[in-house]
Amino acid sequence: MADSGTYARFETSEGNFKVRLFDKEAPNTVANFTGLAEGTRDGRRVVYRLTPGPFAAAAQWMGDVGAAWDRRLAALSAAVNARR
């Protein structure tokens, strides 16, 4: 069974390779790497700020999917209540 973790795939002129990102152990670093957050150094600290662009697209998608599921669940509830 394949590992369901987060991976980054690199395609280079020397060949392709895949790297596992440890999102549970280093969530801020993975968010920074994947473009969801931006890390800046403040002395010895790294300060992460969320990048709003990718989240806006994800929020739109989740809203669309959520609305579709709401319609499906309402239809299912109506069908179950009709059989009672």
N, C-alpha and C positions, 0 to 999 in steps of 0.2 A: 504494500500500500504506500502510495507516495505521501510525502510530508506536505501538509497543507499550509505551511508557513508562507511568509512574504519573501519573494525573490526579486532580484534585479537581473535583467538579461542584458548582456553586453555583446554588441556585434562589432568586431574590429577586422581590419585587413589581415590580421594574423589568425583569425578564427573567432568563433563565438563561445561564450561561457556564461554560466549562471552563478549568482552569488546569493546565498541565503541571508536575509536581513532579520536580525533578532528583535522583532517588534515588541515582544514581552519584556525582554531584558533591557532594551534601550529604545523605548518608544519615541523619545524626543529626537534622537539621532536618525531613526528611520523616517520620522515625519519630515525632518530637515532634508534628508536624502531624496525622498519621493516628491518634494516640492510642496508639501502641505504646510510646512513651517520653515522659518528662516532663523538660523542660529547666528548670533553675533557674540564676540568675546567681550567681556567686561572684566579685565584683569584675569583672574584664574577661573572665573565663572563663564559659562556659555548661557546666554539668555535666548530663549526661543520665543518667537512670535508667530502666530498662525497666519498663513497666507489666505486671504478670503476668497480668491478666485476659484480654486478647486472646490471649496466648500459650497459656494453658491450653486455650482453645477450639480453637486451631489444632493444639495437640499432640494433643488428643482426635481431631480430624478426621484428622490424619496417621496416628495409630495405627489408626483404623478402615480407612482406605484402604490402609495398609501391610499389614494383616492380609488384606484382600481380595486384594491382589496376591500375597501369599505363597501363598494357596490356589490362585490361578490358575496361578502358576509351578510349584507342586507337581503340579498336574493335567497341565500341559503336559509336565513332565519325565517323569511316569509314562507319558504317551501316547507320548513319543519312545522311552523305554526299552522299552516293550511292542512296538514295531515292530522292534527290533534282533534 
